[in-house]
Amino acid sequence: GFAIPINKVKRKLEEVRAYGKLRQVRLDFEAIDITPYVQQSMELISTQGALIYRMEKNGSASKAGLQPGDQIQKVNGRVVKNRRDFLVQLYGATVGEKLKLEGLRNKQPIQLDYEIQPVAK
């Protein structure tokens, strides 16, 4: 079966009412899977999560404190298994929503608030 959580449906309906459409989510960074090779070369503790690879200067990710090399392991308390899982959680959010990202930077825990931005017109 396929089910969408009712809270997510309600948020999307509110956006359609407010803006007349669903606004597309825009990410200003790239993330990659943490393969065993990436784990070893970057000296990461595990392969769980997604690794921030590139970012736009002065974008919302940069303003939130995200940095290349950050290993994101949770979004709003939900475990991130890999890059795909991370992107599914981000693209499932609503424009303007603030997400709590948790992970590691240089093997130290980090927590950041990242606000979902719309695609520029």
Summary of the structure (lengths in Angstrom):
residues: 121
radius of gyration: 15.1
end to end distance: 36.0
largest distance: 48.2
contacts: 324
relative contact order: 0.20
helix: 29%
strand: 31%
